[in-house]
Each structure stands twice: as structure tokens, then as C-alpha cells.
Amino acid sequence: MPSEQLAGQERRSRVRVIDALVDGKDNYVEDRKVADKIAQVLPGGFEGAKRLFTEDFWFRVRVCRMLISRTEVSHFVLLGVDQCETSAAPLHKLIHRDAPDAVVVYVEPELDSATHALAFDTRTNERGPVVHVVHDDIYDPALLTRLFESSSVPLDASEPVALLHCATLPFLPSGSGTTPAEVTAGQIDTLPEGSFIAVSHLCIPDGAAAVRAANVLEESFGTRLCRPEAEIATFFGGFPLVVPSPLTAQPALVPCSKWYPPGPLLERFAVDDYNVGAVTHKGKPWPFA
């Protein structure tokens, strides 16, 4: 299919717009127009956007590594394929480096992105690494019910799951008839006890300029890309958050770069305040929460 026709079919491609923001090559003119509007309102423009989405990827990496080292979770459901190309991507390779027998399920709503991701789909021996790609609606509150009921998806409804909803909810279409809180509430309700849920979302820092920027983005892309931090805090189903660092006892939403950082933050970037993340635990109180 000619690229112009494909772009016309999926004008709101989450993956392609993020690809354009991080200077990737898998995008079309329509995606670059939206990316340009987003970059104009982010500190640092395209360089700021590249850092923002790269840090979001490393937030996911640190979430998975923390869960592998401190919990018994071995099933990971990653909503959306990797949107930001890094030297370490794709994420499942890093998961399997630390947990060779982990089960990783990618769920991607965009057909062309899901088709490309099928190259990841592989199953080895009984205790070897498993990667499975599913084309489905990540914004459907009933999504996990279908995954657990499907005989082709290697998930066990009795096993705790790590669900990662990162860099996805900002792209929920405004006219979808559902809110991010309703999406995550339905999905969390389906998760087995002992599961963990990670969410990252673009946020509106304090200041009228940021609010105006968020309005511009909503008008141009048809979604509420940025939301107030207080609203993002409602996306965790009312469960307590995991502390964002071993150095603090205070659970909180934090900029993704500050969640379990690999070392001292030597430099502060204004764009970091535009993306926050956290992890919550479903079930009995977790000792590290």
C-alpha cells in the first residue's frame, strides 16, 4: 500500500509520531506535522522530545529489573511495542537477560506496528524465553479478560503479572467514550492478586504556558496528551504506589528519570517534568511499597 494511503488510514499513529519526535525514519508527512506541533511546546524542542521518550523507555527497563530482582513476577504484558529506538531495545531482550524464563506479551493496537513486531514473536523450550505479539485494543478495559481466555496467549490467570501502560494513555482518542482511569481500572480489576501496574503519562507542569501548550496538543492530535499530575494519580486503581527510589520512604509520582535512577542525576532537564511515572501493587501490602 502506498505510504500516503497508509498514513491516511492511520493519521493518529502513536508509534509513528513518537518515531518522528525521536528523529526516526519510520514515519510519514502527517506524523511529522503532528510531531512538529508537539516539539514546539516542549522545552528543548525535538531534542527535548527525544530525551523525554528515551527516558520513558529506560523507566520501563528499571521497572522490569526492579520487579525481576524483588518479586516473583515472571509474566510481563507490555502495552504498545517499543516506540523509541535505543541501543538496548527491544525491551524483551533486556527482560530475558535478567530472567531467561520470563513470558513477555506485547499488545499493539496499530496493525502495521503489530505486524512489524511479529518478528519478535518466538517460543522456545519449556523453560526458555517466550515472546508473543497480539494485535488488540490496549484502551479496552476488558482487554486482559480476552488475553487470559485466549488459548494462543501464554498467560496464566493464576500467576501475577507486570502490566506496563507507558507512553500509551496520552494517545487515547478524546472521542473514545472512555477515560484513562476507566481503562486502567478495568484492566487492573482483571489482574491476579500480586500483580504490578506501571503507568507513565505526559503531564502539565505548573504554569499557564504549559496549560496552553496542552490545549494546543489536544486540538492538533485529537487526544489529551498532557494531564495534571493529580489526574494521572487516579490511573492506579486506588492501590498504593511503590516508593520511587530506595532512598525514600514516600510513595509518589515522579519524573520518569527519577524513578529508581541508576545513579546520581548529574544534570536536570526541564522536559523531564513533562513525563511522570509510578508503579502500584495489587493485593496485600508489599514490603517495598
Secondary structure in CASP SS format (residue, H / E / C, confidence):
PFRMAT SS
TARGET T0000
AUTHOR 0000-0000-0000
METHOD secondary structure of the structure
MODEL  1
M C 1.00
P C 1.00
S H 1.00
E H 1.00
Q H 1.00
L H 1.00
A H 1.00
G H 1.00
Q H 1.00
E C 1.00
R C 1.00
R C 1.00
S C 1.00
R H 1.00
V H 1.00
R H 1.00
V H 1.00
I H 1.00
D H 1.00
A H 1.00
L H 1.00
V C 1.00
D C 1.00
G C 1.00
K C 1.00
D C 1.00
N C 1.00
Y C 1.00
V H 1.00
E H 1.00
D H 1.00
R H 1.00
K H 1.00
V H 1.00
A H 1.00
D H 1.00
K H 1.00
I H 1.00
A H 1.00
Q H 1.00
V C 1.00
L C 1.00
P C 1.00
G C 1.00
G H 1.00
F H 1.00
E H 1.00
G H 1.00
A H 1.00
K H 1.00
R H 1.00
L H 1.00
F H 1.00
T H 1.00
E H 1.00
D H 1.00
F H 1.00
W H 1.00
F H 1.00
R H 1.00
V H 1.00
R H 1.00
V H 1.00
C H 1.00
R H 1.00
M H 1.00
L H 1.00
I H 1.00
S H 1.00
R H 1.00
T C 1.00
E C 1.00
V C 1.00
S C 1.00
H E 1.00
F E 1.00
V E 1.00
L E 1.00
L E 1.00
G C 1.00
V C 1.00
D C 1.00
Q C 1.00
C C 1.00
E C 1.00
T C 1.00
S C 1.00
A C 1.00
A C 1.00
P C 1.00
L H 1.00
H H 1.00
K H 1.00
L H 1.00
I H 1.00
H H 1.00
R H 1.00
D H 1.00
A C 1.00
P C 1.00
D C 1.00
A C 1.00
V E 1.00
V E 1.00
V E 1.00
Y E 1.00
V E 1.00
E E 1.00
P C 1.00
E C 1.00
L H 1.00
D H 1.00
S H 1.00
A H 1.00
T H 1.00
H H 1.00
A H 1.00
L H 1.00
A H 1.00
F H 1.00
D C 1.00
T E 1.00
R E 1.00
T C 1.00
N C 1.00
E C 1.00
R C 1.00
G C 1.00
P C 1.00
V E 1.00
V E 1.00
H E 1.00
V E 1.00
V E 1.00
H E 1.00
D C 1.00
D C 1.00
I C 1.00
Y C 1.00
D C 1.00
P C 1.00
A C 1.00
L H 1.00
L H 1.00
T H 1.00
R H 1.00
L H 1.00
F H 1.00
E H 1.00
S C 1.00
S C 1.00
S C 1.00
V C 1.00
P C 1.00
L C 1.00
D C 1.00
A C 1.00
S C 1.00
E C 1.00
P C 1.00
V E 1.00
A E 1.00
L E 1.00
L E 1.00
H E 1.00
C E 1.00
A C 1.00
T C 1.00
L H 1.00
P H 1.00
F H 1.00
L C 1.00
P E 1.00
S H 1.00
G H 1.00
S H 1.00
G C 1.00
T C 1.00
T C 1.00
P H 1.00
A H 1.00
E H 1.00
V H 1.00
T H 1.00
A H 1.00
G H 1.00
Q H 1.00
I H 1.00
D H 1.00
T H 1.00
L C 1.00
P C 1.00
E C 1.00
G C 1.00
S C 1.00
F E 1.00
I E 1.00
A E 1.00
V E 1.00
S E 1.00
H E 1.00
L E 1.00
C E 1.00
I C 1.00
P C 1.00
D C 1.00
G C 1.00
A H 1.00
A H 1.00
A H 1.00
V H 1.00
R H 1.00
A H 1.00
A H 1.00
N H 1.00
V H 1.00
L H 1.00
E H 1.00
E H 1.00
S H 1.00
F H 1.00
G C 1.00
T E 1.00
R C 1.00
L C 1.00
C C 1.00
R E 1.00
P C 1.00
E H 1.00
A H 1.00
E H 1.00
I H 1.00
A H 1.00
T H 1.00
F H 1.00
F H 1.00
G C 1.00
G C 1.00
F C 1.00
P C 1.00
L E 1.00
V C 1.00
V C 1.00
P C 1.00
S C 1.00
P C 1.00
L C 1.00
T C 1.00
A C 1.00
Q C 1.00
P C 1.00
A C 1.00
L C 1.00
V E 1.00
P E 1.00
C H 1.00
S H 1.00
K H 1.00
W C 1.00
Y C 1.00
P C 1.00
P C 1.00
G C 1.00
P C 1.00
L C 1.00
L C 1.00
E C 1.00
R C 1.00
F C 1.00
A H 1.00
V H 1.00
D H 1.00
D H 1.00
Y H 1.00
N E 1.00
V E 1.00
G E 1.00
A E 1.00
V E 1.00
T E 1.00
H E 1.00
K C 1.00
G C 1.00
K C 1.00
P C 1.00
W C 1.00
P C 1.00
F C 1.00
A C 1.00
END
